[in-house]
Amino acid sequence: MYPKAAPSVAEATVLKPNATRRTPAAIGQFGEEDLFTFEVTRAGRYVIDTKGPTDVVMKLFGPNSPTALIAEDDDSGVDYNARIAADLVNGRYYAQVRHYNRASGKGNYTIRVWRS
């Protein structure tokens, strides 16, 4: 599921569900993809979203698999941001974020995951 330009699973940025602050991130080069991971220890409905001026697309993989696609989203968040809401069971999940325009898109955004 991951192109060669994407970070490896071992390089994924860890997100803490229900963190009080959003995690800052950026698509710094054309075609770059960011990878995040988080652990669900209490099953339920979770929301993963991005905020910022950058038009991003997000995919959610898991549980315990970086290739089992659960959901993907383009613009369900505010403006051009991605938002996925899903019922998740215990396990490790991976959120892959890329710019909508792979050829010439880059910019800053933030990401957060919480149990709703």
Beta strands, then each sheet from edge to edge (+ up, - down):
strand 1: 13-14
strand 2: 23-27
strand 3: 33-40
strand 4: 44-51
strand 5: 56-61
strand 6: 69-73
strand 7: 83-88
strand 8: 91-99
strand 9: 107-115
sheet 1: 1+ 3+ 8- 5+ 6-
sheet 2: 2+ 9- 4+ 7-
end
